[in-house]
């Protein structure tokens, strides 16, 4: 028998994802600010690209959270 679809804590889970992703984003930015002269251009670009994806993820999570709030 399938479990019922319980979405009662989806907003909380989405907020946790937002918070966690934002922390990772800030840590990566701090790392770049502190060690930019010590790392290769390739590593800088990789970190910046990952942060771009993190920003997109945060936007997605926020949109999903708003959608869940409307239910």
N, C-alpha and C positions, 0 to 999 in steps of 0.2 A: 504494500500500500504506500502510495506517495505521500510525502509530508506536505502539509498545507503551506502555501506561499505566505510566509510571515515577513512583511516588509516594515514592521514597526520600528526597527532600529536602523533603517537605511540612511536616514539623514545623519545620524550619529556616526555611522561608518564612513559616509562621504566626508564629513567634517574631519574625521581622523586622517583620511587620505589627503585632504587639503593641507592640514597642519603638517603632516609628515613630509609631504612634497615641498612645502614652503621652507621647512627647516633645511632640507637637502639643498634647495636652491640657494638659500642664504649661506650655507656652509661652503658651497662651491664658489660663490662670489667672493666670500672672505678669503678662501684659499687662493683664488686668482689675484686678489688685491695684495696679499702677503707674499706670494711666490711667483708673480708674473715674470720677474727677471731671472728666475731659476729654472723655469720649465720651457720645453720646446714649443714652437709655434703650433705644431701638430696637437700637442696636449692641450694647449689653450683653446684651439678650435674645437677639439672634442668636448671639452668642458662647456664651452659656450653653446655648442649644438645641443648638448644634453640639457642645459638650462633652458634653451628654447623649447625643447620638448616638455620640460617640467612646467613651464608657463602655460603651454597648450593644455596639459593635463589638469592644471589647476582651474583653468577656464572651463574645461569639460566637467570637472567635479562640481564646480559652482552651479553650472547649468543643470546638472543632474539633481543637485540638492534642491534647487528651486522647483524643479519638476516634482520631486518627491513631496515637497511642502504643499503643493497644490492638490495632492491626492487625499 
